[in-house]
Amino acid sequence: MAASPSTDTEVAEFAGQLFFRLWRASHTRVAKGLAAIGLTPALFGLLNVIGAREGAIQQELGAAMGIDPSTMVSLVDQLEGAGLAKRQPCPTDRRARVIATTPKGRRLLERARQMALQVEGDVLRGLTPAEQRELLTLMRRALESAPPQPPWSTAEGD
């Protein structure tokens, strides 16, 4: 006798589906707010990492973020064109370029971070602060052990 399909939502959902739904709840709101200040989610993500790793080498940033090299060049070009970041020669490797935020980039990054934190708080408001921290810890650990992915490119969308 065949089992009838479950109508229980918890049984019918997989982690990937839940990740996607949470991502959409966050991403659509963040993308709208970022657009209002002249950023895309990809540009914010890169600017945020540059701000946290001030003076890192462009290739290292791309590898750490899983961004394909040509996409990385394009994103840094956009940040540089907007006056938010700048490339500088690496003092230890003539071929490499370090990326740093500009004062304008730091000011815009602070605004964008505050907005993203507000959206994240709204999306995760059903969790206690401790549960929110635990969720982030678990997601980082899962990501570290997940199968490798090809580098992201703008062809995939933002």
N, C-alpha and C positions, 0 to 999 in steps of 0.2 A: 504494500500500500504506500503510495507516494505521500510525502508530507505536504501539507498545504503551505503556501507561502505565508510568512509571518507578516503581520500588519504592524508589529512593534517597531517604531521608528528607530530605537536604539539598536535593535538587531539588524535592521536594514541599512544602517549607515556605516561606512568605512572611515578610517582616520583621514584618508585623502579627501573625501567628500566634506568632512567637517573642516579640515584645513582650508579648503577652497572657499567654503561659505564664510568662515571667519576672515579670510583674506579679502573677500569681496566687501564685507561689512566695513573693514578698515580701509582698504585701498581706494574705494570709490570716494569716501569722505576726504581722505588725505589728498588724493589727486585733485579734487575740486579746490581745496584750500591752497595747495601748492600752486595751482594754475593762477590763482588770484595774486600770488606774489612772484610770478614769473619762473616757476620751477616745475619740472616733471618729477614723478617719483624716482626715476632713474638718476636724474641730476641731483635730487635731494640725497638719495642713497650714497652717491659718490661723494658729494660735498660733506656729508655727515662722517664718512670714513676718513676723508682727508683731514677734517677737523679733529678727529680723534687720533690720527697718526700723522700729525703735522710733519712735513719734510720727508715722507716716505717716497720711495722710488715708484714711478708710474707703473712699471711692469709688475712690481710686487703688489700694488693696490689692485690691479686688474686680476692677478692670480688669486689673491685673497678673497675677492668679491665674486670670482667665477665669471668675469666679463672677458669676452674675446678681445684680442689686442686691437683690432681695427675699430671696434665699438668703443673701446676705452679711449683711443685717440680722439674719436669724434666727441665723446662726452667731455673730455678735458678741454678740447677746442671750444665747446659751447660754454663751459664754465669760465674759461679764459676770456672769450669774447664778451661775456657779460660782466667781466671785471670781478668775478667771484673767487678765482683761483689763478695761480701763475706757476709756470714751469720755470725751474732754475737748473743750471748745470749741477750735477752731483759732484761734490768735492772729492769723492774717492773713485769715481768711474766716469771718465769723459763721455762715454756713450750713453749713459743713463741720465734721466731727468727726474729731479725731485719735484713734488707738487706741494704747494702751500696755499692756504686760504689767504685772501686779501682782507683788509679791515671790512670792506663792504661785504665780502663773503661770510665773514664771521658774524656780522650783524644779521644778515639774512638767514644764516644757518640757525641762529638762536631763535628767530621768529618761527622758522619751519619746525625746529625741534619741539617748541612749546605747543604748536598746533598739532603735531603728530602725537605728542604725549596726551593731549586733551582727547583726541579721537580714540587713542588706545584705551584711555580710561573709560570712555563711553562704551566702547565695544566690549571691554572686559569687566564692566561694572558689576556683573553677577558673581564675580570672584572677589575674595578678600585680597588685600595687598599681599599677604603671604602666598596665597594661591596664585596670584599673578606672577610673582617672582618664581615660584615653583614651575609654572607653565613655561616661562622663558628658559629656565634651566633645562627642563625636559626637552624642549624644542631644540635648544643648542646641542644637547647630547645626541638626540636623534639625527640631527643634521650632520654632526661629525661622523657618525657611523653609517650614514646613508650611502648607497652606491654612488660612485662618481657620476657627475652629469657633464655633458659638453658645455663649454662656456656659453654664457648668455650673450645674445646679440639683439640689436634693436629690431631685427626682423621678427622676433617673437612678440613684440609689443612692449608696452610699458607697464 
